[in-house]
Amino acid sequence: MQETTKKQIPIRQGRFIIPEVPGAKPFLIGARCKDCGAVFSHPRVICLNCGKQHVEPTSLSGKGKVYSYTVVWQPLPNSVVKVPYAIVIVSLQEGCQITGVVTEDFRSLKVGKNVEVYFEKVKEDQDGNSLMIDKFRVVN
């Protein structure tokens, strides 16, 4: 009888990577322009700053400051995040912005607060693999 290994899988491909190396931590993935150095929070082919096509994938720290936020009280159909929670725009240390959610201690959010990304299992797929999402939390 063959035993299958359960995996951790991003619920949305292209936002973060979960390395298959034991002990390695997941990380957000972005893009960096080789010509002008601009960094973007999502992989892309063309640099939005200089228009050139010399863009390469890059890892992002997941650390930054709250740029803006709003609290969600009404659940969306089929959402994996339970209300209430905050949708945040985070200015990452790399100089780009990313949108995310804060479910823990969202009432303490303020513009300028330090936050960091973490990864959480939200459900399992039909094969028993853990489907993961990224969230942000307030740090001091």
C-alpha positions in Angstrom: 0.0 0.0 0.0 1.4 3.3 -1.1 1.3 6.2 1.5 0.7 9.7 0.1 2.4 12.6 1.7 0.1 15.5 2.6 1.2 18.9 1.4 0.6 22.5 2.2 -0.8 24.3 -0.8 -1.5 28.0 -1.3 -5.2 28.5 -1.8 -4.3 31.1 -4.5 -1.3 30.3 -6.7 1.2 33.1 -7.4 0.9 35.1 -4.1 3.3 33.1 -2.0 5.5 30.0 -2.1 5.6 27.1 0.3 9.1 25.5 -0.2 9.1 21.7 -0.2 12.3 21.7 1.9 11.7 20.5 5.4 11.8 23.4 7.9 11.7 26.1 5.2 9.1 28.8 5.8 6.6 30.1 3.3 7.2 33.6 1.8 5.4 36.1 -0.3 6.5 36.4 -3.9 6.8 39.6 -5.8 8.7 41.0 -8.8 11.8 43.2 -9.2 12.7 45.1 -12.3 16.4 44.4 -13.3 16.5 47.8 -15.0 15.1 50.4 -12.6 14.9 48.3 -9.4 11.2 48.8 -8.8 9.6 46.1 -6.6 6.0 44.9 -7.0 3.9 42.8 -4.7 2.8 40.4 -7.4 4.7 38.6 -10.1 4.5 40.4 -13.5 6.1 40.5 -16.9 6.3 44.3 -17.5 7.6 46.8 -15.1 4.9 49.4 -14.2 7.6 51.9 -13.4 9.8 51.9 -16.6 7.8 49.8 -19.0 10.6 47.3 -19.6 10.3 43.5 -19.7 13.3 42.7 -17.5 11.3 41.7 -14.5 12.3 38.7 -12.3 10.6 37.0 -9.3 11.7 38.0 -5.9 10.9 37.1 -2.3 9.2 39.7 -0.1 9.9 40.0 3.6 6.2 40.2 4.6 7.0 43.0 7.0 5.7 46.5 6.8 3.4 49.2 8.0 -0.4 49.7 7.7 -1.0 52.2 5.0 -4.8 52.0 5.2 -7.5 49.5 6.4 -11.3 48.9 6.7 -13.2 46.5 8.8 -15.5 44.0 7.2 -18.6 43.0 9.1 -20.7 41.3 6.4 -19.5 37.9 5.2 -18.9 37.2 1.5 -20.4 34.1 0.0 -17.9 31.1 0.3 -15.3 33.2 2.1 -12.7 31.3 4.1 -12.2 34.2 6.5 -14.8 34.7 9.2 -16.2 38.1 10.0 -15.3 40.5 11.5 -11.8 41.1 10.0 -9.9 44.0 8.5 -8.7 44.4 5.0 -5.4 46.2 5.0 -3.1 47.8 2.6 0.5 47.2 3.8 3.5 49.2 2.7 6.2 46.5 2.7 9.8 47.2 3.6 10.7 46.6 -0.1 8.8 49.7 -1.1 5.7 48.1 -2.6 2.2 47.8 -1.3 0.1 44.6 -0.8 -3.5 44.0 0.2 -4.2 41.5 3.0 -6.4 40.6 5.9 -6.0 40.9 9.7 -8.2 38.6 11.8 -6.3 38.7 15.1 -6.5 41.9 17.1 -7.8 43.9 14.1 -9.4 46.4 16.5 -5.9 47.6 17.5 -5.1 48.5 13.9 -4.0 52.1 13.2 -2.3 53.6 10.1 1.5 53.3 10.6 1.3 50.2 12.8 3.9 47.5 12.1 2.5 44.2 10.7 4.0 41.0 9.5 2.7 38.2 7.3 2.0 34.7 8.6 0.4 31.6 6.9 -2.6 29.7 8.2 -4.4 26.5 7.1 -8.1 27.3 6.3 -9.3 23.9 5.0 -8.3 20.7 3.4 -8.7 19.7 -0.2 -10.2 16.3 -1.3 -6.8 14.6 -0.9 -6.3 15.9 2.6 -3.7 18.5 1.7 -3.8 21.7 3.8 -5.0 24.8 1.9 -3.1 27.8 3.2 -3.7 31.6 3.1 -1.5 34.5 4.1 -2.7 36.9 6.8 -1.1 39.9 8.5 -0.9 40.5 12.2 0.1 43.5 14.3 3.7 43.4 15.8 5.4 45.7 18.2 
